[in-house]
Amino acid sequence: MLTRRARHQAKYLWHKKIGFAILALLFLSVVMWQGLDKSQEAVPASANGSLRQEQYGLPQWRDILFSGIPGLIYTTEPRPVVIVKNEQSAQQLLRETMRFLIGVDIADIRSILQVEIPLLTKVKSVPQTVSAMTLPNFPKFEKSEKVPSGKPLVGLYYTHTAESYVPNTGATHKPGGQLGDIVDVGGALAKQLGTYGISTLQNTTVNDYPSFMKAYDASEVTVRKMIAENPSIQMYFDIHRDAGNKESHTAMVNGVEVAKIKILVCIGQQDLVQPHWQQNHAFAKLIDAKLNQRFPGLSFGIQMENWRYNQHLHPRALLLEVGCQENTKEEAQRAMEMFGDVLAEIINENNIQ
């Protein structure tokens, strides 16, 4: 026969067992929920949603579209991140430190002499002139005696031949296969160079039709042919217009509105070798410096890209973005005339013509 104490312990033993079972169920539920949450985070993003199709068993409209148009899926792939190497050397760091501490620029003999001879500080300094000789990695030009007289020195072409300006054309591009406003913009550059007696070869081959996505494949063929047939050409420019708003792509220069000019330099990738990027970059820096000297506000600056855009074919090959779709063709043409003045100055300084 059970005592009163034993009957009390037996009554609450069942309560303890039930409480333990509830806690165990709660613990298992938490563990299962955490495992389910992690598996959802492990699903990678997919451009065509194929994983979603497997997950839910229903095709998405993007999957149908991508499977029907070969190559379209590649247009959704994320653009590689641009990598710009830090070019600051130990010498540059020392130079900046000396300028900060004692106000002497070790690369400028005048600043050293001014410290030793205070009277020199009263002499008005002359702005330093930027030239090809002062830029490291600058690719030397062929001298005039090696360039046949009358042969073209500048080559222009248009990867996106149909690009246009909305205020003039009413659309960002001309219909497939037609020449856009951008060809007239390049024509303004060729005409301005002509006033200096500089011959320009303007290639108007349509490269963006029938396939816009393969335009650079087509324009590479165009440039290779230009190089093979015209060894006299010293520099190549692929003329484009940018996308954006007019306010940021317009400048007032010498009292007139002009479209800003952006210079693109390509550094390539591991599987897209670009052996000339430092030379292209030096060429771009020379043009940018001279634009800022002669026409402040005209340059949009230099943009580095980790593609090639045909710049692997020549040590002085650049891509130019002249304004955006909201600029007028006339604003872009005025910009190209000023750009032509700067190119003529570079050609004359380097005794190419």
Salt bridges, closest charged atoms under 4 A:
GLU87 OE2 - HIS281 ND1 3.32
GLU87 OE1 - LYS285 NZ 3.74
GLU96 OE2 - ARG99 NH1 3.66
ASP105 OD1 - ARG95 NE 2.71
ASP108 OD1 - ARG110 NE 3.19
GLU163 OE2 - HIS160 ND1 3.35
GLU163 OE1 - HIS240 ND1 3.72
ASP184 OD2 - LYS329 NZ 3.05
GLU220 OE2 - ARG224 NH2 3.02
GLU220 OE2 - HIS312 NE2 3.62
ASP238 OD2 - HIS240 NE2 2.94
ASP242 OD2 - HIS249 NE2 3.34
ASP242 OD2 - LYS262 NZ 2.80
GLU305 OE1 - ARG79 NH2 3.52
GLU331 OE2 - LYS246 NZ 2.99
GLU345 OE2 - LYS290 NZ 2.95
GLU345 OE1 - ARG294 NH1 3.16
GLU349 OE2 - LYS290 NZ 3.10
